[in-house]
Amino acid sequence: MRRILNVINGMGDERNLVGVNGGIEGGRGGECGRGLCVVGEEVRKVGVQSGK
């Protein structure tokens, strides 16, 4: 059971990092990257939720 929970927590951490990276890259894209920022933030939220 503990191993399964560790895998789930690891996936949440990975989603969080992907979300943060998406937000950063979207910010670098200026106006064209705005959509990527929104997606990155939503992915980050999912990562935080799955880590709980």
C-alpha positions as CSV (number, residue, x, y, z in Angstrom):
1,M,0.0,0.0,0.0
2,R,2.8,2.4,0.9
3,R,4.5,1.8,-2.4
4,I,1.3,2.7,-4.3
5,L,1.0,5.9,-2.3
6,N,4.6,6.8,-3.1
7,V,4.0,6.4,-6.8
8,I,0.8,8.6,-6.6
9,N,2.7,11.2,-4.7
10,G,5.5,11.1,-7.2
11,M,3.1,11.6,-10.0
12,G,1.6,14.7,-8.3
13,D,5.1,16.1,-7.9
14,E,5.8,15.6,-11.6
15,R,2.6,17.3,-12.6
16,N,3.4,20.2,-10.3
17,L,6.8,20.6,-12.0
18,V,5.3,20.3,-15.5
19,G,2.7,23.0,-14.5
20,V,5.4,25.4,-13.2
21,N,7.5,24.8,-16.3
22,G,4.5,25.4,-18.6
23,G,3.8,28.7,-16.8
24,I,7.4,29.8,-17.2
25,E,7.6,28.9,-20.8
26,G,4.3,30.5,-21.5
27,G,5.5,33.7,-19.8
28,R,8.5,33.7,-22.1
29,G,6.2,33.5,-25.1
30,G,4.5,36.8,-24.3
31,E,1.0,37.2,-25.7
32,C,1.3,34.0,-27.8
33,G,2.2,32.0,-24.7
34,R,-0.8,33.1,-22.6
35,G,-2.7,29.9,-23.3
36,L,0.3,27.8,-22.2
37,C,0.4,29.8,-18.9
38,V,-3.3,28.9,-18.3
39,V,-2.7,25.2,-19.1
40,G,0.4,25.2,-16.9
41,E,-1.5,26.6,-14.0
42,E,-4.2,24.0,-14.3
43,V,-1.7,21.2,-14.5
44,R,0.0,22.5,-11.4
45,K,-3.3,22.6,-9.6
46,V,-3.9,19.0,-10.5
47,G,-0.5,18.1,-9.2
48,V,-1.1,19.8,-5.9
49,Q,-4.5,18.1,-5.6
50,S,-3.2,14.7,-6.3
51,G,-0.4,15.2,-3.7
52,K,-3.1,15.6,-0.9
